[in-house]
Amino acid sequence: MQFGKIRDLREDHDLKQIDVAKILGVKRTTYAMWELGDVNFPIEKLVELAKYFHTNVEYMLNLTSDKREIIYEKDISVEFIGNQLKRYRLRLKKTQREFAKVLNIRQSSYSYYEDGKTRIPTNKLVILAMTYHIPINYICGGKRKENISVTL
């Protein structure tokens, strides 16, 4: 999975890979592999970058051209994302088995995602988003930034 928008955002802010790696608290080589798509970019780290760059995860994943800022929950965890996945799956009236089939994994593996026992890989989350029109920004606890007007 390519993360070209992430590289573009980094370069637009005149940052080097080492700078972004420090922001995320990882080694430069780890960040470089994420940016190149050699290794799956953890969704929690994508949320951190979205906050830093004042944009949104779906934009960084090339799922939308809308780069407006999304406000995310302070801390998202594996459990939080799992709970959000479950809530959205139930809203769609789908079974774990149906989601697992789309992801080409066992139902028991998918249940670990929902139970917060295992982090869902970002590439799997993208597959669900594209198949079922699940907003990844929602799964990550995001909501549109409201324009606040002040009357004096």
Backbone hydrogen bonds in HBPLUS format (Angstrom, degrees):
<---DONOR---> <-ACCEPTOR-->    atom                        ^
c    i                          cat <-CA-CA->   ^        H-A-AA   ^      H-
h    n   atom  resd res      DA  || num        DHA   H-A  angle D-A-AA Bond
n    s   type  num  typ     dist DA aas  dist angle  dist       angle   num
A0006-ILE N   A0003-PHE O   3.02 MM   3  5.46 130.9  2.26 108.5 121.1     1
A0007-ARG N   A0003-PHE O   3.33 MM   4  6.80 156.1  2.39 150.0 156.3     2
A0008-ASP N   A0004-GLY O   2.90 MM   4  6.17 162.8  1.93 150.9 156.2     3
A0009-LEU N   A0005-LYS O   2.83 MM   4  6.01 160.4  1.87 146.4 151.4     4
A0010-ARG N   A0006-ILE O   2.91 MM   4  6.11 161.6  1.94 149.1 154.5     5
A0011-GLU N   A0007-ARG O   2.85 MM   4  6.12 167.7  1.87 157.6 160.4     6
A0012-ASP N   A0008-ASP O   2.77 MM   4  5.93 154.5  1.84 149.9 157.8     7
A0013-HIS N   A0009-LEU O   3.11 MM   4  6.30 135.8  2.32 141.2 151.2     8
A0013-HIS N   A0010-ARG O   3.18 MM   3  5.31 134.7  2.40  97.6 109.6     9
A0015-LEU N   A0010-ARG O   2.99 MM   5  5.28 166.2  2.01 148.7 149.5    10
A0014-ASP N   A0011-GLU O   2.95 MM   3  4.83 159.0  2.00 107.8 110.2    11
A0019-ASP N   A0016-LYS O   2.97 MM   3  5.21 125.2  2.28 102.2 116.3    12
A0020-VAL N   A0016-LYS O   3.23 MM   4  6.69 158.5  2.28 156.6 161.0    13
A0021-ALA N   A0017-GLN O   2.85 MM   4  6.04 158.5  1.90 153.2 160.3    14
A0022-LYS N   A0018-ILE O   3.01 MM   4  6.20 151.9  2.10 141.4 147.7    15
A0023-ILE N   A0019-ASP O   3.07 MM   4  6.41 153.8  2.14 143.8 151.1    16
A0024-LEU N   A0020-VAL O   2.96 MM   4  6.24 152.2  2.03 150.6 157.6    17
A0025-GLY N   A0021-ALA O   2.81 MM   4  5.90 114.3  2.25 136.4 154.1    18
A0026-VAL N   A0021-ALA O   2.92 MM   5  5.10 168.1  1.93 145.1 147.1    19
A0025-GLY N   A0022-LYS O   3.15 MM   3  4.86 142.9  2.29  92.0 103.0    20
A0031-TYR N   A0027-LYS O   3.06 MM   4  6.43 166.5  2.08 156.1 159.1    21
A0032-ALA N   A0028-ARG O   2.81 MM   4  6.01 160.6  1.85 152.7 158.6    22
A0033-MET N   A0029-THR O   3.06 MM   4  6.25 155.5  2.12 143.1 148.4    23
A0034-TRP N   A0030-THR O   3.06 MM   4  6.40 154.7  2.13 149.2 156.4    24
A0035-GLU N   A0031-TYR O   2.84 MM   4  6.11 168.2  1.85 162.1 164.4    25
A0036-LEU N   A0032-ALA O   2.99 MM   4  6.13 154.0  2.06 146.8 153.4    26
A0037-GLY N   A0033-MET O   3.08 MM   4  6.08 119.3  2.46 132.7 146.9    27
A0038-ASP N   A0033-MET O   2.93 MM   5  5.07 131.9  2.17 154.6 157.8    28
A0037-GLY N   A0034-TRP O   3.00 MM   3  5.07 142.8  2.14 100.3 111.9    29
A0045-LYS N   A0042-PRO O   2.99 MM   3  5.42 126.1  2.29 108.0 121.2    30
A0046-LEU N   A0042-PRO O   3.09 MM   4  6.52 147.6  2.20 147.5 157.5    31
A0047-VAL N   A0043-ILE O   2.98 MM   4  6.29 151.5  2.06 149.1 156.1    32
A0048-GLU N   A0044-GLU O   3.11 MM   4  6.44 152.4  2.19 139.1 146.3    33
A0049-LEU N   A0045-LYS O   3.00 MM   4  6.30 156.8  2.05 146.0 151.5    34
A0050-ALA N   A0046-LEU O   2.84 MM   4  6.09 156.2  1.89 148.5 155.7    35
A0051-LYS N   A0047-VAL O   2.96 MM   4  6.22 158.0  2.01 151.5 156.5    36
A0052-TYR N   A0048-GLU O   2.97 MM   4  6.25 160.2  2.01 146.2 152.0    37
A0053-PHE N   A0049-LEU O   2.80 MM   4  5.99 166.6  1.82 160.2 162.5    38
A0054-HIS N   A0050-ALA O   2.91 MM   4  5.71 106.9  2.46 134.5 149.7    39
A0055-THR N   A0050-ALA O   2.96 MM   5  4.95 164.8  1.98 141.5 146.3    40
A0054-HIS N   A0051-LYS O   3.26 MM   3  5.04 155.2  2.32  97.4 104.6    41
A0070-ILE N   A0055-THR O   3.24 MM  15  6.15 152.0  2.33 134.0 125.8    42
A0060-MET N   A0056-ASN O   3.23 MM   4  6.60 159.9  2.27 148.2 153.7    43
A0061-LEU N   A0057-VAL O   2.93 MM   4  6.20 138.4  2.11 150.0 162.2    44
A0063-LEU N   A0058-GLU O   2.86 MM   5  5.11 159.7  1.90 167.0 161.3    45
A0062-ASN N   A0059-TYR O   3.02 MM   3  5.15 160.3  2.06 111.9 114.7    46
A0071-ILE N   A0143-LYS O   2.81 MM  72  5.33 163.0  1.84 164.9 159.8    47
A0143-LYS N   A0071-ILE O   2.80 MM  72  5.33 142.2  1.94 141.3 153.6    48
A0081-ILE N   A0077-SER O   3.03 MM   4  6.31 169.8  2.04 156.8 157.8    49
A0082-GLY N   A0078-VAL O   2.95 MM   4  6.09 158.3  2.00 144.5 151.3    50
A0083-ASN N   A0079-GLU O   2.91 MM   4  6.12 157.8  1.96 150.1 155.6    51
A0084-GLN N   A0080-PHE O   2.97 MM   4  6.25 155.9  2.03 149.8 156.7    52
A0085-LEU N   A0081-ILE O   2.86 MM   4  6.13 157.5  1.91 152.8 158.9    53
A0086-LYS N   A0082-GLY O   3.01 MM   4  6.26 160.7  2.05 148.3 153.2    54
A0087-ARG N   A0083-ASN O   2.95 MM   4  6.19 164.5  1.98 150.7 154.8    55
A0088-TYR N   A0084-GLN O   2.96 MM   4  6.17 162.2  2.00 151.1 155.6    56
A0089-ARG N   A0085-LEU O   2.85 MM   4  6.04 161.0  1.89 152.3 158.1    57
A0090-LEU N   A0086-LYS O   2.93 MM   4  6.12 165.3  1.96 156.2 159.5    58
A0091-ARG N   A0087-ARG O   3.01 MM   4  6.22 149.7  2.10 140.9 149.6    59
A0092-LEU N   A0088-TYR O   3.04 MM   4  6.31 142.2  2.19 143.7 153.5    60
A0092-LEU N   A0089-ARG O   3.11 MM   3  5.12 124.2  2.44  94.1 108.2    61
A0094-LYS N   A0089-ARG O   3.16 MM   5  5.54 171.2  2.17 149.3 151.6    62
A0093-LYS N   A0090-LEU O   2.98 MM   3  4.81 151.6  2.06  98.0 107.1    63
A0099-PHE N   A0095-THR O   3.15 MM   4  6.54 161.9  2.18 151.6 155.4    64
A0100-ALA N   A0096-GLN O   2.80 MM   4  5.98 162.9  1.83 154.7 160.2    65
A0101-LYS N   A0097-ARG O   2.89 MM   4  6.07 153.0  1.97 145.2 152.2    66
A0102-VAL N   A0098-GLU O   3.21 MM   4  6.48 159.8  2.25 147.0 151.0    67
A0103-LEU N   A0099-PHE O   3.12 MM   4  6.40 147.9  2.22 145.1 154.2    68
A0103-LEU N   A0100-ALA O   3.09 MM   3  5.03 118.6  2.48  92.6 108.0    69
A0104-ASN N   A0100-ALA O   2.87 MM   4  5.98 108.2  2.40 138.3 156.8    70
A0105-ILE N   A0100-ALA O   3.01 MM   5  5.17 171.0  2.02 142.9 145.9    71
A0104-ASN N   A0101-LYS O   3.06 MM   3  4.90 151.8  2.14  98.0 106.8    72
A0109-SER N   A0106-ARG O   3.07 MM   3  5.22 123.3  2.41  98.0 112.0    73
A0110-TYR N   A0106-ARG O   3.08 MM   4  6.49 157.7  2.13 150.8 156.9    74
A0111-SER N   A0107-GLN O   2.89 MM   4  6.16 154.1  1.95 150.8 158.2    75
A0112-TYR N   A0109-SER O   3.16 MM   3  5.32 131.0  2.42  98.2 110.6    76
A0113-TYR N   A0110-TYR O   2.90 MM   3  5.25 128.8  2.17 105.5 119.1    77
A0114-GLU N   A0110-TYR O   3.27 MM   4  6.77 157.8  2.33 153.8 158.1    78
A0115-ASP N   A0111-SER O   2.86 MM   4  6.01 151.0  1.94 148.4 157.2    79
A0117-LYS N   A0112-TYR O   2.92 MM   5  5.03 143.4  2.06 154.5 158.3    80
A0118-THR N   A0112-TYR O   3.25 MM   6  5.42 150.2  2.35 123.3 119.7    81
A0116-GLY N   A0113-TYR O   3.14 MM   3  5.31 156.8  2.19 104.6 111.6    82
A0124-LYS N   A0121-PRO O   2.97 MM   3  5.33 126.7  2.26 107.1 120.8    83
A0125-LEU N   A0121-PRO O   3.04 MM   4  6.41 155.1  2.10 152.6 160.5    84
A0126-VAL N   A0122-THR O   2.92 MM   4  6.20 150.7  2.01 150.5 158.1    85
A0127-ILE N   A0123-ASN O   3.16 MM   4  6.41 149.5  2.26 136.5 143.9    86
A0128-LEU N   A0124-LYS O   3.05 MM   4  6.42 161.5  2.09 152.2 155.9    87
A0129-ALA N   A0125-LEU O   2.92 MM   4  6.14 157.6  1.97 145.9 152.8    88
A0130-MET N   A0126-VAL O   2.89 MM   4  6.09 158.6  1.94 151.4 156.3    89
A0131-THR N   A0127-ILE O   2.89 MM   4  6.02 155.4  1.95 150.2 157.4    90
A0132-TYR N   A0128-LEU O   2.88 MM   4  5.77 170.7  1.89 152.5 155.7    91
A0133-HIS N   A0129-ALA O   2.85 MM   4  4.87 116.7  2.25 128.7 136.6    92
A0138-TYR N   A0135-PRO O   2.99 MM   3  5.31 126.4  2.28 103.8 116.9    93
A0139-ILE N   A0135-PRO O   3.12 MM   4  6.57 158.1  2.17 149.4 155.5    94
A0140-CYS N   A0136-ILE O   2.96 MM   4  6.20 145.6  2.08 150.9 159.7    95
A0142-GLY N   A0137-ASN O   2.64 MM   5  4.93 149.8  1.73 157.7 154.3    96
A0141-GLY N   A0138-TYR O   2.83 MM   3  5.02 160.4  1.87 114.4 117.0    97
